[in-house]
Amino acid sequence: MQAEERTWLDSQFAFNERLGIRVPRLMEDWDSLELGRQMAILAQWEHIRGNIPDHVKRFEEQIKIKQSMLYEEEDFAASCVLNSDIAELASRINDLHIWFRTQQDLDRESKRHG
């Protein structure tokens, strides 16, 4: 892939710090993109998407650690902070699951219009 195309493709994704992955942020309407560009986006997303289960596992491990800490915690305020942290991590996992399923939506769009 030429440098100009690589730069264009990279611009179609933005790093989401909260989730730890790059997510699509199409700069153009999907239907207006050439088939080659649609396929490049789908291939890049498939590569990113393949790492989502590893991110989910990492967040699950963090939840387990915080749950263990919560079990031992006697201070109410500290318990509230741990509960909040656990809820945030669970929310990230949920968001990652939604992004993981996004591939199916993109595939349907490309097949419907392709």
C-alpha positions as CSV (number, residue, x, y, z in Angstrom):
1,M,0.0,0.0,0.0
2,Q,1.3,3.4,-0.9
3,A,2.1,6.0,1.8
4,E,-0.8,8.2,0.7
5,E,-3.3,5.4,0.9
6,R,-1.9,4.3,4.2
7,T,-2.3,7.8,5.6
8,W,-5.8,8.0,4.3
9,L,-6.7,4.6,5.8
10,D,-5.1,5.6,9.2
11,S,-7.3,8.7,9.2
12,Q,-10.4,6.5,9.1
13,F,-9.7,5.3,12.6
14,A,-9.2,7.2,15.9
15,F,-7.6,5.8,19.0
16,N,-10.1,5.5,21.9
17,E,-8.0,5.8,25.0
18,R,-10.8,4.5,27.3
19,L,-11.1,1.2,25.3
20,G,-7.5,0.9,24.2
21,I,-8.3,0.4,20.6
22,R,-8.7,2.4,17.4
23,V,-12.3,2.7,16.3
24,P,-13.8,3.7,12.9
25,R,-14.4,7.4,12.3
26,L,-15.2,7.5,8.6
27,M,-14.4,10.9,7.1
28,E,-16.7,10.2,4.2
29,D,-20.0,8.6,3.6
30,W,-19.6,4.8,3.3
31,D,-21.6,4.7,0.1
32,S,-19.5,7.3,-1.6
33,L,-16.3,5.3,-1.0
34,E,-14.8,3.3,-3.8
35,L,-15.0,-0.5,-3.3
36,G,-11.2,-0.7,-2.9
37,R,-11.3,1.8,0.0
38,Q,-14.3,0.0,1.6
39,M,-12.3,-3.2,1.4
40,A,-9.2,-1.6,2.9
41,I,-11.3,-0.2,5.8
42,L,-12.9,-3.6,6.4
43,A,-9.5,-5.3,6.4
44,Q,-8.0,-2.8,8.8
45,W,-11.0,-3.1,11.1
46,E,-10.8,-6.9,11.0
47,H,-7.2,-6.6,12.2
48,I,-8.2,-4.2,15.0
49,R,-11.3,-6.3,15.9
50,G,-9.2,-9.4,16.3
51,N,-7.5,-7.8,19.3
52,I,-10.7,-6.9,21.1
53,P,-11.0,-10.3,23.0
54,D,-7.5,-9.6,24.5
55,H,-8.6,-6.2,25.7
56,V,-11.8,-7.8,27.2
57,K,-9.6,-10.3,29.1
58,R,-7.4,-7.6,30.4
59,F,-10.3,-5.6,31.7
60,E,-11.8,-8.8,33.2
61,E,-8.6,-9.5,35.1
62,Q,-8.6,-5.9,36.4
63,I,-12.2,-6.5,37.6
64,K,-11.2,-9.7,39.4
65,I,-8.4,-7.9,41.2
66,K,-10.7,-5.0,42.3
67,Q,-13.4,-7.5,43.4
68,S,-10.8,-9.2,45.6
69,M,-9.8,-5.8,47.0
70,L,-13.5,-5.0,47.6
71,Y,-14.0,-8.3,49.5
72,E,-11.3,-7.3,51.9
73,E,-12.1,-3.5,52.1
74,E,-13.7,-2.3,55.3
75,D,-13.8,1.4,54.6
76,F,-17.1,2.4,53.0
77,A,-15.7,5.3,50.9
78,A,-12.9,3.0,49.5
79,S,-15.5,0.4,48.8
80,C,-17.5,2.9,46.8
81,V,-14.5,3.8,44.7
82,L,-13.8,0.1,44.0
83,N,-17.4,-0.4,43.0
84,S,-17.2,2.6,40.7
85,D,-14.0,1.3,39.1
86,I,-15.5,-2.1,38.6
87,A,-18.6,-0.6,37.0
88,E,-16.4,1.5,34.6
89,L,-14.4,-1.6,33.6
90,A,-17.6,-3.5,33.0
91,S,-18.8,-0.6,30.8
92,R,-15.6,-0.8,28.8
93,I,-16.2,-4.5,28.3
94,N,-19.7,-3.9,27.1
95,D,-18.5,-1.2,24.7
96,L,-15.8,-3.5,23.3
97,H,-18.5,-6.2,22.7
98,I,-20.5,-3.7,20.7
99,W,-17.5,-2.7,18.6
100,F,-16.7,-6.4,18.1
101,R,-20.1,-6.9,16.6
102,T,-19.7,-3.8,14.3
103,Q,-17.9,-6.0,11.7
104,Q,-21.1,-7.7,10.9
105,D,-22.8,-4.4,10.2
106,L,-20.0,-3.1,8.0
107,D,-20.0,-6.4,6.0
108,R,-23.8,-6.1,5.5
109,E,-23.4,-2.6,4.3
110,S,-20.7,-3.5,1.8
111,K,-22.6,-6.4,0.5
112,R,-25.9,-4.5,0.2
113,H,-24.2,-1.7,-1.8
114,G,-21.5,-3.8,-3.5
